[in-house]
Amino acid sequence: VLVNSYAKMLPTSALQILWDIAPWNLHLGGDELLHSFQVPMDKGEDLTKYHYAPYLARPHDNLTSLLKEHKSFFLQPPRFNQVPHGWGKDVLTETSWVESIIKSIEEVVRTSPIKPQGWIVFELGDSNIGARDLLGSQNHVKFRIMRKHVSTVQRFTRVAPQVPRWKESKVTRASMLVQSTPFVAILIRPFANETGITLSIEPRDHALSAGFSRQRFLDRIEVDKSMPETHLRFDIHPDLLSKTHKLTTRDFYLFINTYFAPNGPNVEWRTDNAIYPFENAVLSFFPQKNPRLTALNGGYIRCDYRLPTVIADPLMQVVKSSQMFLGGKLFAVDMSIFSGPQSYFVQPTRETIIQHEGDWLPDEVLTMVLGHIPQGLKNVRVLGSAIRTSSSVSVIMDLSSLPARDGLTQEQTLSRHLFFQTGLLLYRTANATLVRHVQRTPAWSLFPSKPSMVITQPAKEANAPQLVYLQCPENLSTRDI
């Protein structure tokens, strides 16, 4: 067991995915803890029908007979530089194991009607290659050896491997916090990919829970390229990002993973272990370095970020509950609702902006809006926000719980309050129309309505050569006249 103390085993969540695709009844090694049968063990099944062949039993010397008897297997061979599981001829590399397995499968098929199958699991050296592209992009000899027998490829990222640990003179399993190298599981079936065109089972990439047991964040969420995406827009205060170097999208990825991922500040986030993927983000707004120029948009950095909806929704929930968001240091919005019926933008009146020219910052404007909502922010749910200019921001608000006053609607109530308290005007984002908060007196109209048919006739008064008839509003009484 001490020899195997450096083994890294797939967590149960990954084994469950593989087990659902193709179960196995022979464990060919990889760990003396026999972790590969954790799935049936958790279900309370009888384990006597499953069999083990640890490395020290030299299964590679008897693979043909083992596969004829058990027909399905699970193998996680050691890496070349890993502490060996034996000595002398027992020490096999990944390539040697693959070569022995493939030769034994072909021998079983040649000499019997049995068609054995099983999983071979590796740590994948290149984290940028997806499951669909693995066989086409890898030149390693072990992939070329097994290529025509591959039925499917399942790739796992954010893996929290199980490792053996001593505890009170007993061997237990411990979960590593995060593993930077992704794992790949390849299902071997005799001549399943002999034509080399398509795999019989769709390859998939699985994003595991990264081993955060205290907060089951994104647990059991599988990310696939075919899943729907969400476009998020972030406006970030320059003080929240580095000022020592030129900003890139990597600074943004580190920012959201550090502040909005579980245990974020305690993890060294990289492209292959991040909760929120290091891809599909574009920076557009940058602080101006010339001190003579006025910083546009308050110096905020804008980033448009596209990611799977199953990850974007939890991210927005965490962002919207943060003080950075409520305090205006971070603006964030789901662009699918940016121009919806609950979207508004505010800007100062001409008189207000002239009186306070040059004093406007986006975080101040947002604070003025949220801090002057009638009866407090508890009556309004903020769904998102974005910067328009230094003195104008967009806010997506649910006003359904806001009490209306004086016969006005809820949005008119908010508009009137912002106008008199802060000098801000409220507009609807969808069509840029002003939300009016005063009752306008109905206008008089000509009678008839068409100008060519206006009735005119000579007047008796010398100073009024013609008379024009006007139609008064219906709600106007003679007393008002």
C-alpha positions as CSV (number, residue, x, y, z in Angstrom):
1,V,0.0,0.0,0.0
2,L,2.9,2.4,0.7
3,V,4.2,1.8,-2.8
4,N,0.8,2.9,-4.1
5,S,0.6,6.1,-2.0
6,Y,1.0,8.2,-5.1
7,A,-1.9,6.7,-7.0
8,K,-4.6,9.0,-8.2
9,M,-8.0,7.4,-8.7
10,L,-11.1,8.8,-10.3
11,P,-13.8,10.0,-7.8
12,T,-17.1,8.2,-7.5
13,S,-19.0,10.8,-9.5
14,A,-16.8,10.0,-12.5
15,L,-17.0,6.3,-12.0
16,Q,-20.8,6.5,-11.9
17,I,-20.8,8.1,-15.4
18,L,-18.6,5.3,-16.8
19,W,-20.6,2.6,-15.0
20,D,-23.8,3.9,-16.6
21,I,-22.3,3.6,-20.0
22,A,-20.6,0.2,-19.6
23,P,-20.2,-1.6,-16.2
24,W,-17.3,-3.9,-15.5
25,N,-16.7,-7.0,-13.3
26,L,-12.9,-7.2,-13.4
27,H,-10.5,-4.7,-11.7
28,L,-7.1,-5.0,-13.3
29,G,-5.3,-2.7,-10.9
30,G,-4.5,0.9,-10.3
31,D,-5.2,0.9,-6.6
32,E,-5.1,-1.6,-3.8
33,L,-8.1,0.1,-2.3
34,L,-10.3,-1.5,-5.0
35,H,-12.0,1.8,-5.5
36,S,-13.3,0.9,-9.0
37,F,-16.3,-1.0,-7.5
38,Q,-17.5,1.9,-5.3
39,V,-20.6,2.3,-7.5
40,P,-22.1,-1.1,-6.9
41,M,-20.9,-1.0,-3.3
42,D,-22.9,2.2,-2.7
43,K,-25.9,0.5,-4.1
44,G,-25.6,-2.4,-1.7
45,E,-24.9,-5.0,-4.3
46,D,-23.3,-8.3,-3.6
47,L,-19.6,-7.8,-4.4
48,T,-18.8,-11.5,-4.7
49,K,-19.6,-11.4,-8.4
50,Y,-16.9,-8.8,-9.0
51,H,-13.2,-9.7,-9.2
52,Y,-9.9,-8.0,-8.5
53,A,-6.4,-8.5,-10.1
54,P,-4.0,-6.1,-8.4
55,Y,-0.7,-5.3,-10.0
56,L,1.3,-7.6,-7.7
57,A,-0.6,-10.6,-9.1
58,R,0.9,-9.9,-12.6
59,P,-2.4,-9.8,-14.5
60,H,-0.5,-8.8,-17.7
61,D,0.9,-12.4,-17.8
62,N,-2.6,-13.8,-17.9
63,L,-4.7,-11.2,-19.6
64,T,-6.0,-13.5,-22.3
65,S,-7.4,-16.1,-19.8
66,L,-8.7,-13.3,-17.5
67,L,-10.7,-11.6,-20.3
68,K,-12.1,-14.9,-21.5
69,E,-13.5,-15.5,-18.0
70,H,-14.7,-12.0,-17.0
71,K,-15.4,-10.3,-20.3
72,S,-15.3,-6.7,-18.9
73,F,-12.6,-4.8,-17.1
74,F,-11.5,-1.5,-15.7
75,L,-7.8,-0.4,-15.8
76,Q,-6.0,2.7,-14.7
77,P,-2.4,2.1,-15.5
78,P,0.4,4.1,-13.7
79,R,2.1,6.9,-15.5
80,F,5.7,6.4,-16.6
81,N,7.2,8.5,-13.8
82,Q,4.9,7.3,-11.1
83,V,6.1,5.1,-8.2
84,P,6.0,1.6,-9.6
85,H,3.6,-1.0,-8.2
86,G,6.1,-3.8,-8.3
87,W,9.6,-4.6,-9.4
88,G,11.4,-6.0,-12.4
89,K,9.0,-7.3,-15.1
90,D,6.0,-6.1,-13.1
91,V,6.8,-2.5,-13.9
92,L,4.8,-1.5,-17.0
93,T,4.3,1.9,-18.5
94,E,0.9,3.2,-19.9
95,T,2.0,2.2,-23.4
96,S,3.0,-1.3,-22.3
97,W,-0.4,-1.8,-20.6
98,V,-2.3,-0.7,-23.7
99,E,-0.3,-2.9,-25.9
100,S,-0.9,-5.9,-23.7
101,I,-4.6,-5.2,-23.4
102,I,-5.1,-4.8,-27.2
103,K,-3.1,-8.0,-28.0
104,S,-5.1,-10.0,-25.5
105,I,-8.5,-8.7,-26.8
106,E,-7.6,-9.5,-30.3
107,E,-6.4,-13.0,-29.2
108,V,-9.7,-13.6,-27.3
109,V,-11.7,-12.6,-30.4
110,R,-9.6,-14.8,-32.7
111,T,-9.8,-17.9,-30.6
112,S,-13.4,-17.6,-29.1
113,P,-16.8,-16.1,-29.7
114,I,-16.2,-13.8,-26.7
115,K,-15.9,-10.0,-27.3
116,P,-14.4,-8.5,-24.1
117,Q,-14.7,-4.8,-23.4
118,G,-13.5,-2.4,-20.7
119,W,-12.3,1.1,-19.7
120,I,-8.7,2.3,-19.8
121,V,-8.2,5.6,-17.8
122,F,-5.3,8.0,-18.2
123,E,-4.3,11.4,-16.9
124,L,-4.5,13.5,-20.1
125,G,-1.3,15.6,-20.5
126,D,-2.8,18.3,-22.8
127,S,-5.7,20.0,-21.1
128,N,-6.8,21.9,-24.2
129,I,-8.0,18.9,-26.2
130,G,-11.6,17.9,-25.9
131,A,-13.0,14.4,-26.0
132,R,-14.2,14.7,-29.6
133,D,-10.7,15.7,-30.8
134,L,-8.6,13.3,-28.7
135,L,-8.1,10.6,-31.2
136,G,-7.5,13.0,-34.1
137,S,-5.0,15.2,-32.4
138,Q,-2.9,12.9,-30.3
139,N,0.2,11.3,-31.8
140,H,1.1,9.3,-28.7
141,V,1.8,5.7,-29.6
142,K,-0.8,4.4,-27.0
143,F,-3.6,6.1,-28.8
144,R,-2.5,4.8,-32.2
145,I,-2.4,1.3,-30.8
146,M,-6.0,1.3,-29.5
147,R,-7.6,3.6,-32.1
148,K,-9.5,1.0,-34.1
149,H,-11.0,-0.5,-30.9
150,V,-12.2,2.7,-29.3
151,S,-16.0,2.9,-28.7
152,T,-16.2,6.2,-26.9
153,V,-14.0,8.9,-25.1
154,Q,-15.2,10.5,-21.9
155,R,-13.1,13.4,-20.6
156,F,-13.2,14.7,-17.0
157,T,-12.1,18.1,-15.9
158,R,-12.0,19.7,-12.4
159,V,-11.3,16.2,-11.0
160,A,-10.7,15.7,-7.3
161,P,-8.7,12.4,-7.3
162,Q,-9.0,9.9,-4.5
163,V,-5.6,9.1,-2.9
164,P,-4.7,6.5,-0.2
165,R,-3.9,7.9,3.2
166,W,-2.9,6.3,6.5
167,K,-5.3,7.1,9.5
168,E,-5.0,5.3,12.8
169,S,-3.1,2.4,11.4
170,K,-5.7,1.9,8.6
171,V,-5.7,2.9,5.0
172,T,-8.5,5.3,4.0
173,R,-9.2,7.4,1.0
174,A,-8.6,11.2,0.9
175,S,-9.9,13.6,-1.7
176,M,-7.4,16.0,-3.2
177,L,-8.7,19.6,-3.4
178,V,-8.2,19.9,-7.1
179,Q,-6.3,18.2,-9.8
180,S,-4.8,20.3,-12.6
181,T,-4.5,17.5,-15.1
182,P,-7.8,16.2,-16.6
183,F,-8.5,12.5,-16.9
184,V,-9.7,10.7,-19.9
185,A,-11.5,7.3,-20.0
186,I,-11.6,5.3,-23.2
187,L,-14.0,2.4,-23.7
188,I,-12.4,-0.5,-25.6
189,R,-14.6,-2.8,-27.7
190,P,-13.2,-5.1,-30.4
191,F,-12.9,-3.3,-33.7
192,A,-15.6,-0.7,-32.7
193,N,-13.8,2.0,-34.7
194,E,-12.2,-0.1,-37.4
195,T,-13.3,2.4,-40.2
196,G,-12.0,5.3,-38.2
197,I,-15.0,7.5,-39.1
198,T,-17.3,7.8,-36.1
199,L,-17.5,6.4,-32.6
200,S,-20.5,4.3,-31.6
201,I,-21.1,6.3,-28.4
202,E,-21.0,10.1,-28.4
203,P,-17.7,11.5,-26.8
204,R,-18.4,13.9,-24.0
205,D,-16.6,16.4,-21.7
206,H,-17.6,16.3,-18.0
207,A,-16.9,19.1,-15.6
208,L,-16.9,17.6,-12.1
209,S,-17.5,19.4,-8.8
210,A,-13.8,20.2,-8.2
211,G,-14.0,18.4,-4.8
212,F,-15.5,21.3,-2.8
213,S,-17.4,19.2,-0.2
214,R,-18.4,22.1,2.0
215,Q,-20.2,23.9,-0.8
216,R,-21.6,21.5,-3.4
217,F,-21.1,24.1,-6.1
218,L,-21.9,23.0,-9.7
219,D,-22.2,19.4,-8.4
220,R,-23.1,16.9,-11.0
221,I,-23.3,19.5,-13.7
222,E,-22.0,18.2,-17.0
223,V,-20.9,20.7,-19.6
224,D,-21.2,19.9,-23.3
225,K,-20.5,22.1,-26.3
226,S,-24.0,21.5,-27.5
227,M,-25.6,23.0,-24.4
228,P,-27.1,26.5,-24.6
229,E,-24.9,29.5,-23.8
230,T,-25.6,32.7,-21.9
231,H,-24.0,36.0,-22.8
232,L,-23.0,37.9,-19.6
233,R,-21.7,41.5,-19.6
234,F,-19.4,42.7,-16.8
235,D,-18.2,46.2,-16.0
236,I,-15.4,46.0,-13.5
237,H,-14.0,48.8,-11.4
238,P,-10.3,49.3,-12.3
239,D,-9.3,48.9,-8.6
240,L,-10.4,45.3,-8.6
241,L,-7.9,44.3,-11.4
242,S,-4.2,44.5,-11.6
243,K,-2.5,47.8,-12.3
244,T,1.0,46.5,-12.7
245,H,0.6,45.1,-16.2
246,K,-1.5,45.3,-19.4
247,L,-4.9,43.7,-18.8
248,T,-5.9,40.5,-20.7
249,T,-8.8,38.2,-20.5
250,R,-6.8,36.0,-18.1
251,D,-7.1,38.8,-15.5
252,F,-10.9,38.6,-15.9
253,Y,-10.9,34.8,-15.6
254,L,-8.8,35.0,-12.4
255,F,-11.1,37.7,-11.0
256,I,-14.4,35.8,-11.3
257,N,-12.9,32.5,-10.1
258,T,-11.2,34.2,-7.2
259,Y,-14.1,36.2,-5.9
260,F,-17.1,34.1,-7.0
261,A,-16.0,30.5,-6.8
262,P,-16.1,28.4,-3.6
263,N,-12.8,28.7,-1.7
264,G,-11.7,30.9,-4.6
265,P,-8.9,32.9,-2.8
266,N,-7.4,29.6,-1.5
267,V,-6.9,28.0,-4.9
268,E,-4.4,28.8,-7.6
269,W,-6.8,29.0,-10.6
270,R,-5.6,27.9,-14.0
271,T,-7.2,27.0,-17.3
272,D,-7.7,23.4,-16.4
273,N,-9.1,23.6,-12.9
274,A,-11.3,26.7,-13.1
275,I,-14.9,26.6,-12.1
276,Y,-15.7,29.2,-14.7
277,P,-13.9,28.3,-18.0
278,F,-11.0,30.3,-19.3
279,E,-12.6,30.9,-22.7
280,N,-15.0,33.0,-24.8
281,A,-14.4,36.3,-23.0
282,V,-13.6,39.6,-24.8
283,L,-12.4,42.8,-23.2
284,S,-13.6,46.1,-24.7
285,F,-13.4,49.0,-22.2
286,F,-10.0,49.9,-20.8
287,P,-8.9,52.7,-18.4
288,Q,-7.2,55.6,-20.2
289,K,-3.5,56.1,-19.3
290,N,-3.3,59.7,-20.4
291,P,-4.0,61.8,-17.2
292,R,-5.0,64.8,-19.4
293,L,-8.0,63.0,-20.8
294,T,-11.2,62.3,-18.9
295,A,-11.7,58.6,-18.2
296,L,-14.5,57.2,-20.3
297,N,-17.2,55.2,-18.4
298,G,-15.5,56.0,-15.1
299,G,-12.5,53.9,-16.1
300,Y,-14.4,50.6,-15.8
301,I,-13.2,47.6,-17.8
302,R,-16.0,45.9,-19.8
303,C,-15.9,42.2,-20.5
304,D,-18.4,40.2,-22.6
305,Y,-18.4,36.6,-21.4
306,R,-20.2,33.6,-23.0
307,L,-20.4,30.3,-21.1
308,P,-22.8,27.4,-20.6
309,T,-26.1,28.5,-19.0
310,V,-25.8,25.8,-16.3
311,I,-22.7,27.6,-15.1
312,A,-23.8,31.1,-15.9
313,D,-26.9,31.0,-13.7
314,P,-25.1,30.1,-10.5
315,L,-22.4,32.7,-11.3
316,M,-25.0,35.4,-11.6
317,Q,-26.7,34.4,-8.4
318,V,-23.4,34.7,-6.5
319,V,-22.6,38.0,-8.2
320,K,-26.0,39.6,-7.5
321,S,-25.7,38.8,-3.8
322,S,-22.2,40.4,-3.5
323,Q,-21.4,43.8,-2.1
324,M,-19.3,44.6,-5.1
325,F,-22.5,44.3,-7.2
326,L,-24.8,46.2,-4.9
327,G,-22.1,48.9,-4.2
328,G,-21.5,49.6,-7.9
329,K,-17.9,48.3,-8.1
330,L,-19.1,45.5,-10.4
331,F,-21.9,45.8,-12.9
332,A,-23.2,42.5,-14.3
333,V,-26.1,41.6,-16.6
334,D,-27.5,38.7,-18.6
335,M,-27.8,40.2,-22.0
336,S,-30.9,38.1,-22.8
337,I,-32.9,40.4,-20.4
338,F,-31.0,43.6,-21.1
339,S,-33.8,45.1,-23.3
340,G,-36.7,43.4,-21.6
341,P,-39.8,44.9,-19.9
342,Q,-38.0,45.2,-16.6
343,S,-35.0,47.0,-17.9
344,Y,-34.5,50.8,-17.3
345,F,-31.8,53.3,-17.5
346,V,-31.3,56.6,-15.6
347,Q,-29.5,59.8,-16.4
348,P,-29.4,63.2,-14.7
349,T,-31.6,66.1,-15.9
350,R,-29.8,68.9,-17.8
351,E,-30.0,71.1,-14.8
352,T,-28.5,68.5,-12.4
353,I,-25.6,67.6,-14.7
354,I,-24.7,71.2,-15.3
355,Q,-24.7,72.0,-11.6
356,H,-22.4,68.9,-10.9
357,E,-20.4,68.8,-14.1
358,G,-17.4,66.4,-13.9
359,D,-18.5,64.9,-10.6
360,W,-20.2,61.8,-11.9
361,L,-19.1,58.1,-11.5
362,P,-21.1,55.0,-12.4
363,D,-21.0,53.6,-8.9
364,E,-22.3,56.9,-7.5
365,V,-25.2,56.9,-9.9
366,L,-26.1,53.3,-9.1
367,T,-26.0,54.0,-5.4
368,M,-28.2,57.0,-5.9
369,V,-30.8,54.8,-7.6
370,L,-30.7,51.9,-5.2
371,G,-30.4,54.1,-2.1
372,H,-33.5,56.2,-3.0
373,I,-36.1,53.5,-3.8
374,P,-39.3,54.2,-1.9
375,Q,-39.4,52.2,1.3
376,G,-36.0,50.6,0.7
377,L,-34.4,48.1,-1.5
378,K,-36.3,45.2,0.1
379,N,-39.2,46.1,-2.3
380,V,-37.1,45.8,-5.5
381,R,-35.1,42.9,-6.8
382,V,-32.1,43.9,-8.9
383,L,-31.6,41.5,-11.7
384,G,-28.7,43.1,-13.4
385,S,-26.9,46.4,-14.2
386,A,-24.6,47.9,-16.8
387,I,-22.8,51.1,-17.6
388,R,-24.0,53.5,-20.3
389,T,-21.8,56.5,-19.6
390,S,-20.1,57.9,-16.5
391,S,-23.4,59.5,-15.5
392,S,-25.9,57.0,-16.8
393,V,-26.4,53.3,-15.9
394,S,-28.9,50.6,-16.9
395,V,-30.6,48.7,-14.1
396,I,-32.8,45.6,-14.6
397,M,-35.3,45.7,-11.7
398,D,-38.4,43.7,-10.6
399,L,-40.8,46.3,-9.4
400,S,-43.7,43.9,-8.7
401,S,-43.4,44.4,-4.9
402,L,-42.9,48.2,-5.0
403,P,-45.9,50.0,-3.4
404,A,-47.5,52.5,-5.8
405,R,-48.7,55.9,-4.7
406,D,-51.2,58.6,-5.7
407,G,-52.7,56.7,-8.5
408,L,-49.4,56.1,-10.3
409,T,-48.0,52.9,-11.5
410,Q,-45.0,51.3,-9.8
411,E,-42.5,52.5,-12.4
412,Q,-44.1,56.0,-12.3
413,T,-43.8,56.0,-8.5
414,L,-40.0,55.2,-8.8
415,S,-39.6,57.8,-11.6
416,R,-41.2,60.6,-9.5
417,H,-39.1,59.6,-6.4
418,L,-35.8,59.6,-8.4
419,F,-36.7,62.9,-10.1
420,F,-37.4,64.9,-6.9
421,Q,-34.8,63.2,-4.7
422,T,-31.8,62.8,-6.9
423,G,-32.5,64.8,-10.1
424,L,-32.4,61.6,-12.2
425,L,-34.8,60.7,-15.1
426,L,-36.0,57.1,-15.6
427,Y,-36.2,55.7,-19.1
428,R,-37.3,52.3,-20.5
429,T,-34.4,50.6,-22.1
430,A,-36.4,48.8,-24.8
431,N,-37.5,52.0,-26.6
432,A,-35.7,54.8,-24.7
433,T,-39.0,56.4,-23.6
434,L,-39.2,58.5,-20.6
435,V,-41.3,57.1,-17.6
436,R,-43.5,60.1,-16.9
437,H,-44.5,60.7,-13.4
438,V,-47.0,63.6,-13.8
439,Q,-50.6,63.7,-15.0
440,R,-50.8,65.7,-18.2
441,T,-53.9,67.8,-19.0
442,P,-55.7,66.5,-22.1
443,A,-55.2,68.8,-25.0
444,W,-58.0,70.6,-26.9
445,S,-58.5,69.6,-30.6
446,L,-59.8,71.2,-33.8
447,F,-63.3,70.3,-34.9
448,P,-63.5,68.5,-37.3
449,S,-60.1,66.9,-36.9
450,K,-58.9,67.3,-40.5
451,P,-57.5,70.9,-41.2
452,S,-59.1,71.0,-44.6
453,M,-62.6,70.6,-43.1
454,V,-62.2,73.2,-40.3
455,I,-65.4,75.3,-40.2
456,T,-64.7,78.9,-40.7
457,Q,-67.1,81.8,-41.1
458,P,-67.0,85.6,-41.0
459,A,-67.0,87.0,-37.6
460,K,-69.0,90.0,-36.3
461,E,-66.0,91.4,-34.6
462,A,-63.8,93.5,-36.9
463,N,-60.6,92.2,-35.3
464,A,-61.5,88.5,-35.8
465,P,-62.0,87.8,-39.4
466,Q,-62.6,84.1,-38.9
467,L,-63.9,81.7,-36.2
468,V,-62.2,78.3,-35.5
469,Y,-64.2,75.7,-33.5
470,L,-62.3,73.7,-30.9
471,Q,-63.4,70.5,-29.2
472,C,-62.8,70.3,-25.5
473,P,-61.7,67.1,-23.6
474,E,-64.5,64.8,-22.5
475,N,-63.6,65.2,-18.8
476,L,-63.7,68.9,-18.9
477,S,-66.6,70.6,-17.2
478,T,-68.1,74.1,-17.6
479,R,-66.9,74.9,-14.1
480,D,-63.3,74.4,-15.3
481,I,-63.9,76.8,-18.1
